[in-house]
Amino acid sequence: MGCARKPPSARTILDILDAEQELLDSQISLVRSQRDEIVADFEVLSAIGRLTARDLNLPVEVYDPEVDYLKVSNTWFDLGEPLGSQD
């Protein structure tokens, strides 16, 4: 004859459920802390002026204000082509 298994008590089941909930809460806390660390890193980069597409090596065209200035420096209110750009 096989050995009959004793069913777990209600107290044991509650202990297991409490432990699983505590584990889940700890995992959530860890993820929130990791997120807060990343956000803080970006806030520091922003505060020191290093949160730019160039500094982050993003695959985008970087805006150059000097090039734009040279395009419009001889125009009035950017209403047309620059004065020296006639071909």
SEDREN-469147 format. One record per atom (N, C-alpha, C, CB): x, y, z; residue in one letter. Coordinates in steps of 0.02 Angstrom, whole numbers, padded with zeros to 5 digits, always signed. Each point is the difference from the previous one (the first is absolute). Glycine has a CB too. Layout:
<pts>
XYZA;...
</pts>
This chain:
<pts>
+00040-00059+00000M;-00040+00059+00000M;+00043+00063+00000M;-00089-00063+00059M;+00064+00110-00096G;+00036+00063-00004G;-00010+00042+00062G;-00011-00003-00123G;+00056+00046+00134C;-00002+00044+00058C;-00046+00058-00017C;+00117-00033+00037C;-00167+00045+00004A;-00047+00055-00011A;+00033+00066+00020A;-00099-00077+00019A;+00093+00126-00063R;+00029+00065+00014R;-00046+00040+00044R;+00061-00002-00109R;-00033+00034+00158K;-00039+00042+00044K;-00012+00067-00034K;+00049-00057+00103K;-00111+00079-00107P;-00014+00065-00033P;+00031+00057+00041P;-00107-00047-00049P;+00131+00099+00013P;+00030+00056+00037P;-00054+00037+00039P;+00089+00012-00088P;-00068+00013+00144S;-00048+00037+00041S;-00013+00069-00030S;+00039-00063+00103S;-00092+00094-00081A;-00017+00067-00024A;+00055+00049+00020A;-00124-00026+00009A;+00153+00015+00049R;+00054+00045+00022R;+00060-00005-00046R;-00040-00013+00118R;+00059-00047-00139T;+00056-00009-00045T;-00014+00034-00068T;+00028-00109+00058T;-00087+00102-00083I;-00019+00031-00064I;+00004+00076+00006I;-00075-00097-00028I;+00050+00125+00084L;+00004+00072+00010L;+00072+00024+00005L;-00111-00003+00058L;+00154-00036-00025D;+00071+00017+00005D;+00032+00002-00069D;+00005-00052+00114D;-00022+00004-00156I;+00027-00003-00069I;-00024+00060-00040I;+00004-00126+00005I;-00068+00142+00000L;-00029+00056-00037L;+00031+00066+00024L;-00107-00064-00016L;+00116+00071+00082D;+00031+00061+00027D;+00072+00006-00026D;-00073-00008+00103D;+00110-00046-00104A;+00069+00001-00023A;+00003+00018-00074A;+00031-00086+00087A;-00077+00058-00127E;-00001+00016-00071E;-00017+00074-00012E;-00035-00119-00024E;-00012+00145+00064Q;-00017+00071-00005Q;+00059+00044+00020Q;-00120-00028+00023Q;+00155+00009+00029E;+00059+00038+00021E;+00054-00001-00054E;-00027-00028+00120E;+00036-00029-00153L;+00048-00005-00055L;-00021+00046-00057L;+00026-00119+00033L;-00089+00118-00051L;-00024+00043-00054L;+00009+00074+00018L;-00084-00089-00033L;+00068+00107+00094D;+00009+00070+00022D;+00074+00020-00004D;-00100-00011+00076D;+00144-00034-00057S;+00072+00014-00003S;+00023+00008-00072S;+00016-00064+00106S;-00042+00023-00151Q;+00019+00005-00071Q;-00024+00066-00029Q;-00005-00125-00011Q;-00055+00145+00030I;-00027+00065-00024I;+00042+00057+00027I;-00117-00049-00005I;+00136+00045+00068S;+00042+00051+00030S;+00068+00004-00035S;-00058-00019+00110S;+00086-00038-00128L;+00064-00001-00036L;-00006+00034-00067L;+00031-00106+00058L;-00083+00090-00096V;-00010+00030-00066V;-00010+00076+00006V;-00050-00108-00043V;+00012+00129+00093R;-00011+00072+00010R;+00066+00035+00017R;-00117-00022+00040R;+00158-00010+00001S;+00065+00029+00018S;+00046+00004-00061S;-00012-00045+00116S;+00011-00005-00158Q;+00040+00001-00061Q;-00023+00055-00047Q;+00019-00123+00010Q;-00085+00132-00015R;-00028+00053-00041R;+00020+00068+00028R;-00097-00074-00032R;+00092+00083+00097D;+00019+00063+00032D;+00074+00017-00012D;-00088-00019+00087D;+00130-00032-00087E;+00072+00010-00013E;+00011+00025-00071E;+00028-00090+00084E;-00062+00059-00132I;+00007+00020-00070I;-00026+00072-00010I;-00013-00120-00036I;-00044+00136+00066V;-00027+00068-00006V;+00048+00050+00031V;-00117-00046+00003V;+00146+00029+00055A;+00048+00045+00032A;+00062+00011-00043A;-00041-00039+00112A;+00064-00015-00146D;+00057+00007-00045D;-00015+00050-00056D;+00033-00119+00025D;-00093+00114-00054F;-00018+00046-00054F;-00010+00071+00026F;-00055-00095-00060F;+00031+00102+00122E;-00008+00067+00029E;+00068+00033+00010E;-00106-00037+00056E;+00156-00002-00035V;+00067+00027+00009V;+00028+00020-00068V;+00018-00072+00102V;-00026+00029-00153L;+00024+00017-00067L;-00033+00064-00025L;+00020-00121-00024L;-00084+00128+00036S;-00036+00060-00020S;+00026+00062+00037S;-00101-00070-00026S;+00112+00062+00091A;+00023+00057+00040A;+00068+00025-00021A;-00066-00044+00095A;+00109+00001-00119I;+00067+00021-00021I;+00005+00011-00075I;+00047-00063+00096I;-00104+00061-00130G;-00001+00015-00072G;+00026-00055-00044G;+00014+00116+00032G;-00017-00178-00009R;+00026-00056-00039R;-00055-00046-00025R;+00105+00006+00066R;-00167+00018-00066L;-00055-00041-00024L;-00019+00023-00070L;-00043-00019+00119L;+00089+00011-00165T;-00011+00020-00069T;+00007-00060-00046T;+00043+00116+00025T;-00071-00109-00084A;+00004-00055-00049A;+00074-00016-00016A;-00112+00035-00049A;+00153+00016+00045R;+00071-00010-00016R;+00034-00038+00058R;+00002+00105-00070R;-00013-00084+00132D;+00032-00032+00057D;-00024-00071+00011D;+00012+00112+00052D;-00076-00125-00069L;-00028-00067+00009L;+00011-00045-00061L;-00085+00051+00075L;+00118-00024-00127N;+00013-00037-00061N;-00063-00029-00031N;+00113-00028+00044N;-00165+00070-00047L;-00063-00022-00029L;+00005+00002-00076L;-00064+00043+00100L;+00031-00091-00134P;+00004-00003-00073P;-00049+00050-00033P;+00033-00121+00009P;-00023+00185+00004V;-00043+00052-00028V;+00044+00056-00027V;-00094-00029+00080V;+00065+00070-00123E;+00036+00058-00025E;+00002+00052+00055E;-00035-00024-00120E;+00094+00047+00137V;+00008+00048+00055V;-00010+00070-00027V;+00080-00078+00060V;-00122+00116-00027Y;-00013+00070-00019Y;+00060+00043+00015Y;-00123-00016+00022Y;+00144+00055-00071D;+00056+00045+00008D;-00026+00071-00008D;+00083-00086-00044D;-00089+00124+00099P;-00029+00067-00005P;+00042+00048-00043P;-00050-00019+00112P;+00115+00008-00116E;+00042+00045-00040E;-00017-00008-00075E;+00091-00006+00087E;-00101-00055-00109V;-00019-00012-00070V;-00066+00034-00014V;+00062-00110-00001V;-00111+00104+00045D;-00064+00032-00009D;+00007+00076+00000D;-00057-00098+00054D;+00098+00124-00010Y;+00012+00072+00002Y;+00029+00025-00066Y;+00018-00008+00124Y;+00030-00029-00150L;+00031+00022-00063L;-00051-00001-00057L;+00110-00044+00040L;-00158-00002-00038K;-00051-00003-00052K;-00045+00062+00001K;+00002-00125+00007K;-00015+00153+00051V;-00049+00054+00006V;+00030+00066+00022V;-00083-00086+00027V;+00148+00090-00021S;+00030+00061+00028S;-00010+00062-00044S;+00084-00073+00054S;-00093+00063-00119N;-00010+00058-00045N;-00072+00008-00023N;+00117-00016-00038N;-00163-00010+00075T;-00072+00007-00018T;-00035+00040+00054T;+00002-00110-00062T;-00058+00138+00042W;-00043+00035+00047W;-00054-00047+00024W;+00024+00111-00055W;-00024-00128+00117F;-00051-00042+00031F;-00008-00067-00036F;-00059+00103+00036F;+00110-00126-00069D;+00000-00064-00035D;-00060-00005-00049D;+00058-00053+00099D;-00069+00107-00138L;-00056+00002-00046L;+00019-00025-00070L;-00046+00095+00065L;+00106-00113-00076G;+00021-00023-00066G;+00069-00031+00004G;-00070+00088-00054G;+00099-00095-00004E;+00067-00028-00005E;+00050+00052+00027E;-00032-00072-00100E;+00088+00049+00127P;+00052+00048+00020P;+00024+00041-00059P;+00035-00079+00091P;-00013+00140-00079L;+00018+00046-00054L;+00056-00027-00044L;-00037+00093+00072L;+00084-00128-00045G;+00056-00023-00040G;-00009-00070-00030G;+00070+00071+00071G;-00131-00098-00070S;-00008-00069-00022S;-00030-00007-00069S;-00013-00030+00117S;+00013+00083-00158Q;-00028-00005-00068Q;+00048-00037-00045Q;-00064+00107+00017Q;+00038-00156-00053D;+00041-00040-00047D;-00008+00022-00070D;-00009-00095+00075D;
</pts>
